[in-house]
């Protein structure tokens, strides 16, 4: 019997981000990946001001991208 593990961490926000903002999560991940010249909270502020994301959603996307770059 397959068990469905609950998604944890920043990725747990992805379904609601896609639903609320009408873009696939790949769109947001690509935008953030292109902001290598900015710090975490600068990117969060940019997503909020330029794209209208809420703080939690913006923070989740940025945290996910930056964590993946550390691996």
N, C-alpha and C positions, 0 to 999 in steps of 0.2 A: 504494500500500500504506500504510494508516494506521499511524502509529507511536504507541505508547502511552507517554506521558511518565510517569515515575515521580513520584509526589507527594513533595514535599520539605517540610521545615520542620515546624511543629507539626501541620499537617493530616495528616501521615503517620501520626500516632498514632490518628486518628479511628476507623478500622475496629476496632482492638483495644480501644479505649475502649467502643465500642458492644457488642462481643462480651462483654467482661468485666463491664460494669456493667448491661447489659440495657436501656439507654435509648438512644434515638436521639441523635446528636450535637447536634441542635437543642435538646434538653432542657437539656444542659449549657451550651450557648452562651447560651441565654436566662437561665439562673440567673446566670451570670457577668455578663451584660450589666446585670443588675439591681443589681449591687454597685458602682455608680459612686462610692460614698463610701469605698471601700477601695483600698489600694495593691495592687500585683501580688502580693507575697508574703503579704499578709494574705488575699487571695482564695484563694491556693493553700492556705494553712493551713486556711481555712474549708472548702474542698472536701474536704480530707483528714479533718478532724475531724467534720464534719457529714454527709458523704456517703461516706466510706470510700475515696476515690480514692487511688491511689498518687501519690507526689510527681511523677514524670515525666508521668503522665497529667494531673494537675491543672495543672501548669505549662504543658503544651502547650495546653490549653483556654484558660487565661488569656492566654497570649502571643498566641494567635490572635485573641481578642476585642479585646485592647488594640491590636494592630497594625491591625486593621480600623478602629478608631475614629480612628486617626491619619491615615488616608487621606482 
